[in-house]
Amino acid sequence: RGVQLSITEFYKST
Amino acid sequence: MLELRLVQGSLLKKLLEAIKDLVTDANFDCSATGFSLQAMDSSHVALVSLLLRSEAFEHYRCDRNISMGLNLSNMAKVLRCSGPDDIITLKADDGGDSLTFMFESPNQDKIADFEMKLMDIDSEHLGIPDTEYQAIVRMPSAEFARICKDLSGIGDTIAISVTKEGVKFSTRGDIGSANIVCRQNTSVDKPEDATIIEMEEPVTLTFALRYINSFTKATPLSNQVTLSLSSDLPVVVEYKIAEMGYIRFYLAPKIDE
């Protein structure tokens, strides 16, 4: 149920 | 050279038990600030960030910043060889390829050391900006763990909804649905039994329950858990380790198709 987003869509690589 | 002596060695043991099923291999970073780790699970849905501040250690020597790659399941196996009240010392030489764990029983009658080979791990470090969250819920960690476990018998997802009425945890599955509402409760004998809800705006987010359930393995580290929620942002599930540090789990939400 629903689409699982990824954590890398929210935070940028440093 | 690195030498870290943690009198409350069980903290490290509990930290490993909390993350070993979520992350396979990770780099532990050691700097003047403390002993830390940031890692994602293999599907990049969840992120764990932990810190044991240098003040948490009785002796903290870290001559230069060092990153040590370790297999967490093996590290958990090593730590399971320590006694519940053992003092744990971590030692590594500059440029060395191993980390030594020394376990001392409280009355010094048993001393054990275990050496673990370090690994080269290519890991991506993410910058997490400081954010004002729409809702922050603080509640007893055991209660949160119980709710997640109960709901996972019914469905695969958990909707967390914060309104002025309280915080509602919901799931839905083949056999039916479940809703558990916790209201703010500050009239308790012990502060760790309180449920405190700070809400700027109502918010509802849906998550995969198996990840949230995995985060609750950190329950032995803290009597309270903090959930920070904002629409369209990962939830932060934080267990504070007294004055010594924290473990934070970030989980990306699920959205409607």
Interface residues (C-beta under 8 A of the other chain):
Chain A: R1 G2 V3 Q4 L5 S6 I7 T8 E9 F10 Y11 K12 S13 T14
Chain B: M40 S43 H44 V45 A46 L47 E124 H125 L126 G127 I128 P129 D156 T157 R172 T206 A208 L233 P234 Y250 L251 A252 P253 K254 I255 D256 E257
